Amino acid sequence: MVGYLLALRMPTLFAGGTILELLELTVAEPMRGRGTGSALIRAVQAKAREAKDVEVTVPTRRAADFYRALGVHETAVHLTWSPT
């Protein structure tokens, strides 16, 4: 396996339509830096356009520069509760 991406499409009221949330993205270590991750994100963006999703969300701050280079921008703070 070279890379893996998991996204979930969800209907929302707050966004006024469906959003596509990117939950996981990983690329095998030897393939990193060769455009594989970018190609996976562009594929998701194309699918979102086809489906007329309102937005694609990425609930992470890891690799922020990577996502920004692909047109993703920060819009909110992600709040989390953990049942510990």
Secondary structure, DSSP 8 states (H G I E B T S, - for coil): --EEEEEEEEEETTTTEEEEEEEEEEE-GGGTTTTHHHHHHHHHHHHHHHHT-SEEE----TTHHHHHTTT----S--------
